[in-house]
Amino acid sequence: MATNTGDDYRRGAVRGRSQSQNTQTGSWTKRDTSTGRFMDGKEGGKPFKGVRREK
């Protein structure tokens, strides 16, 4: 698991997770890659830190 540095970035990658952006609303959704279940959603334009992006 990635660790927070306290300086607005993470050291290392978050494994087993991915994220995608809803093009209509601009919100980001985090997903567990092993089960495919959606874990968390985030309103606004900023993506989750250190999580791989899906296309």
Residue pairs with C-beta under 8 A, 6 or more apart in sequence:
1 12
1 14
1 15
2 10
2 11
2 12
2 13
2 14
2 49
2 50
3 10
3 11
3 12
4 10
5 11
9 49
9 50
10 49
10 50
12 50
13 50
13 52
14 48
14 49
14 50
14 51
14 52
16 32
16 33
16 34
17 30
17 31
17 32
17 33
17 39
17 51
17 52
18 30
18 31
18 33
18 51
18 52
18 53
18 54
19 28
19 29
19 30
19 31
19 47
19 48
19 51
19 52
19 53
19 54
20 28
20 29
20 31
20 53
20 54
20 55
21 27
21 28
21 29
21 47
21 53
22 28
22 29
25 43
26 44
26 45
27 41
27 42
27 43
27 44
28 41
28 42
28 46
28 47
28 48
29 38
29 40
29 41
29 42
30 38
30 39
30 40
30 41
30 42
30 48
30 51
31 37
31 38
31 39
31 54
32 39
40 48
42 48
47 53
